[in-house]
Amino acid sequence: MENIIYSLYHPTMIIGFSVGILSLLAIGFQKDDLHALILADVVECAMLVIIAGVGTDLAEALILPGLVVSLAELLAVSEVLITRKHIQSKNHDSKKFKLFEEFKLPLHTGELKYDIEMEVLKTSPKFFAIILIVYGAILSGFTGGAVIATGLLFYALSQRVLGLNISDDVKTLWEGMAGLSGVAWAFWIFGFLGFFLFPKYWLVCLLMSGLGLVIKVGSKLGLVGYIGEVK
Amino acid sequence: MISSIIGQLFGIVPFGDIVFGFSEFSIIGFVVALIFTIVVYLTKPEKQLEAQKFRVEDKLEVVSLEELKIRRMMAIVCGIATAGAMLTYDLFDYALFLTLVGIANIGIVSAVKKDWVLNASYQYGLIAMIATLPLFGSAGMILAKTGTLSLFELPKIPTSLLFEKIIFAAGMAGETGIAPFYASKAEMFRAPGSPYILMIHLSSLLLIVRTVEILLTI
């Protein structure tokens, strides 16, 4: 009993199984389909807790396929729910919203009577987006790409909330970056291979793969904000 | 004990940790699953003639090409997963194959544009999601207790695995949708398109037999 991991095994098992059983109770009380689905996902998280209770390297390797399988099941069942919803509501045509469009300010829906054009609403999204993009470029790699994508997403979604369109210049630039992402992907792969083939030039390979990945991830994730703008 | 059930062992494919083994037992299951996968690939779906309530004429149900393509692909994935589950000699790998078969089963019926079929497949999906807890949980507990997941090594370890075996069987029952959970799955068989629906049935039968073999040997 010298290792603390040994003493953690039994509490982990108890917590995992009790979370599972409590979620089953909650599913039993649930009337809404979507809530039952989300609670079933909680049961799968309890499954991950039980596997993690083993506490070795192998357990870490087993969590990843478990997580992938549970996500795949969640996606499949939610796809079934969406199709069913679509069939049920085929007769009445409901209005479709773009992402974040429902949070539009009252200023642009015409409900507010006074004209409150504030400068900060237009400038602050650009400011934050530029800060995030510059910081992401300094970070580079996968994390930097995610930070850049957050900046781009923030800009696109705040423009949508304000009820404005993204200007054509920005859109063209964005599309150009997304077009680069194939090349960037190749850079990443070659940089990664370079680690094994030419270990002497590791710094060049590191920079190559880091920059490739930052462009790839940033442009691809940022495209989420671009969805719905395409004519 | 192990040799009496699985018969002669012809050879293994050592992919690192994950070992595929060819015994008499697993070859039979593998070949049956492969034959049915080829049958599913080659045949056209059935056409159902439905009697109408309060009307004279009958209605012909035809599976459209778009729906057919998705369902055939999912049925082939289901067949390949079943064939893989027959061969594997790693407990966690087997649990993954079981879950993959469950996902493919949901996929086979989710392309059907019928309200009641989708409802049944949603219920089955919930059960399959919940059943991953006992399935993977028992695999994790067996790993914690014995230190291995290999089905060749487990019979040599003299530890009682009764509780783990019980919850593994419970997880298998939920994942394949047999007796206590059959009500959710029975409606799925009423969907038109015969060979694809057959794949759901065949995969769960083969997986039950294989699970019994595993639970008897370890």
Interface residues (C-beta under 8 A of the other chain):
Chain A: Y9 M13 G16 F17 G20 L24 I27 D33 A36 L37 A40 D41 V43 E44 A46 M47 I50 I51 G53 V54 L58 A59 L62 P65 G66 V69 S70 A72 E73 L74 A76 V77 E79 V80 L81 T83 R84 I87 Q88
Chain B: F92 L96 T99 L100 G102 I103 I106 G107 S110 K113 K114 D115 L118 N119 S121 Y122 G125 L126 A128 M129 I130 T132 L133 F136 G137 A139 G140 M141 L143 A144
